[in-house]
Amino acid sequence: MKVLLAEDDLRLGKLIMKMLKKEQFTADWVDNGETAYDQALTGDYDVIILDWMLPEKDGIEVSRLLRKEGYSGAILMLTARDALEDRVQGLDSGADDYMMKPFAFEELFARLRSLYRRNFFPVDQNVIRTHDLTIDLTNHLIKKNDELLSLTSREYQLLVYFVKNTGRILSKEMIMSRVWEESSDVTFNTMEAFVKLLRKKLGQSKQSSYIKTIRGLGYMWVDEHV
C-alpha cells in the first residue's frame, strides 16, 4: 500500500511516518495542502491521510479538488473537530473515512487496510454477497441463503450502509447522518433499537453477529472473506 501523509504538525508527522514504515507501508509526507494536492495527482497513492487544518489549502478544499479532478484513491480525513456537522462536511467533501485526534495507531492501521481493500475489491454495483446474504440493490431484495427476508425501508438502508463499509468502524453519529439524514426526532436509542432488530432478522445475536459493537466507537460490519 502506498500512502501520502498530509500533516503540518512536525512532531505528529514524524511519529506517523515512523509507525507507517514500521508496519511496512510505503509512505511520503507533505506539510501543506497545496503540495498534498499536487503530489496526490501525480504520485499514484492508494490512500491519503489528510489533516483538516493544513496551510495554503485545508483538507476539505484538497479533498474536493481531488475528487473534482477524478482522484479515485481513498481519503482518510484526520482532525480534532468532533461535531457532527464537521464529520458530515468532511465526508461530503469526498473523504472516505474520518478519524479523530488523538487516535490509536492500531485503529489507524485497521482503517487504512479497510480503505485499501475497498479500493481494490469494490462492491458490485448491483448485487452484494456477504456471509450467507445476497443483497440485490436494484430490486431492494435481501436473501439469507435462499430465503427472502422482509426488512423495512430503514432496516434495508441500515444494512446496505453497514455492508458497503465492511471493516470500517461507523460511529453512531455517522450512521444517523447517513441513514436518517435530517430527521431531528431520531435518538441514539432509536438507532440502537434498529440495529438490534436488524440483528434479529438476520438471525444474529449481539454476542455472535456480523454487526460488531465496538465499545466507545460505534459498530462495524465484519466479513472474514474481505
N, C-alpha and C positions, 0 to 999 in steps of 0.2 A: 504494500500500500504506500502510495506517495502522498505526503501531507504537506500543505502550506500553512504555517502558523503566522497569523497577523496579530501581533500583540505589542503594544508600546511600553508596557511595564518591563523594564530591563531585568529585574530580579525574577519575576514570574516567567518571562520568556525564556531565560536561561534554564530555569528549572523544568519547564515543559519540554524544551528541546532535549535536555538530558534524559528525561524519562521516556520520551518518544524513541530515542535512539537505543535506550536500554531494552525497550520492547521490540526492537528490530524494525521500526518504521523508518522509511526514508523521509526526511523532513528538511524543509527550508524555512527560514524565519525572516519576516519583514516587520518593520515597526511603524508603518503608516498606511493609510487607506489607498493613497494614490499608487504606491508601489505594489500593494496587495492586488489591486485591480489589474494592473499591467501584467504582473507575474502570473496571476491565475489564468489569464487568457492565453499565455504562451508556454506555461510550464507543465501542462498535461497532468494536473493533480487529481487524485481520486477524491480527496476530502480537503476542505479548507476550514481550519479553526479560526473563526473571525471574531475578534473582540469588537464589541459595540462602540466603545469610546476611543476611536482612533483619530489621530491628527490628519489634516488635509481632506480626507473623506472618511466619514464614520462608517461603521459596519453596515448600517441599514442602507446607506447610499451605495456602498460597494456591492452588497447583495443584489439590490435592484438592478444596478447597471450590468452586473454579470449575467443575470437571468435575461435581461433585455438583449444582451449580445449572444445568447444561446449557450452559455456555460451550462454543461449538463452534470458536472461533478456535484458531490454533496457539500453542503454548507452547514457547519455547526456553529451557531452563534454563542459567544461567550460573554457574559455580562453580570454586573452586580444588580441590575434592575430586576425587581421581583414582582412588580404589579402585573395584574392580569392583562391590562391594556398594552403593557410593554411586551409581554410574551406574544400576544396576538400580532402586534406590529412587527416583531422580529420574524415570525413565521410568514406573515403576509408579504414581507419583503423578498421572500424566496428562500429563506433558510429552511433546512430540512429538520433541524433539531435546535433546541435551546437549552443551555446549561448555565446554572447559576454559579457565581463565585461566592465563597470558596467552594471547591469541589474535591472529591476523592479521585485520585488518578485511576483507580480500578474502574470507577464508573465512566471516566473519560475514555479509557481504552475500550470498554464494552460498547459505548455509543459509537466510537469510530469504527469498530468491527461491524456493528449492525448497519451503519450507513454504507460501508463498503460492500457488504453482502447485498443490500437492496439495490445498489447501483449496478452490480454485475449480474444479479439474478432477479431482474424486475418482475413484479407481479403481472401475470397475464391480464390484459385489459378487459376480458370478457368472463373468464372463469378462474376462480381461485381454488386451489386444493390445499388443505392443511389438515393434518391428523386424519380423522375419518370424515371430514366435512368437505363438501363441494358447494361453492358459492357461485351462483350464476348472476353476474352483475347486470346483465341485460334484462332478464326477466324477474329479478329480485327473488330468486328461489334458493333455499338452503336445504341441502340433503345431508343427513348423517348416515353414512353407508348408503343404503338405498331407500331410506325412509325420509319422506318430506317433512321438514319441521315447520311449525306455524309460529312465526315471530311477528310481533307488532312492528310498525314502521320504525319506531325509535330503537327497539331492540336490534333490528336489522342494521340501522345506521351505526349503532354502537359496535356490533360485531365486525362490520366491514372496516371501521376505523381501527379497531384493535388488530385485525388480521393484516391490514395494509401497513401496519407499523410493527410487524413481528420483530421481537428482540429489542424494542425501544421502550424505555420507561416513559409512560404517559402520566403526567400529573393530573390531579382531579380538575384543576383549572383548565388545562389543555383539552381534556375530554369534554368539559361543559361548554367551552367556547366553540369547539368544532361540531359537536353533536347537537347541542341545544342552541347554539348561536346566541341570539339576543334575548332568549326567554328569561326575563328577570325574576320569575317566580320559582325557578329551579334552584334547589339547595343541594349541598353535598350529600345530604341524607337521601334525597330523591335519586341522585345519580348512583349512589352505592346500592340502593334498592334495585335499580335496573341491572346492575352488574350481578347481584345475587340471583335475580330472576333469569338472566341470560345463562348463568352457570347451570341453573336447574334445568332449563330447557335443553341445554347441550349435554345433560346427563353428568354434570360435574359437581364436585363439592369444593369448598374453599381450600381444603387440605390437599385435594388432588384435582387440579384444574388447569386448563390451557391458559386461563387468565390468572396470572400470579399477582398476589398482593405484595408490593414492595414497600415494606414498612417505612413510613415517613416520607415516601416519594410519590406513590401512586400505584399504577398497575402496568403489567407487561404481558403481552401475548407471547407464549413460548412455543417453539416448534423445533424439535431436535433435528429435523431434516433441513433447516435453514441455517 
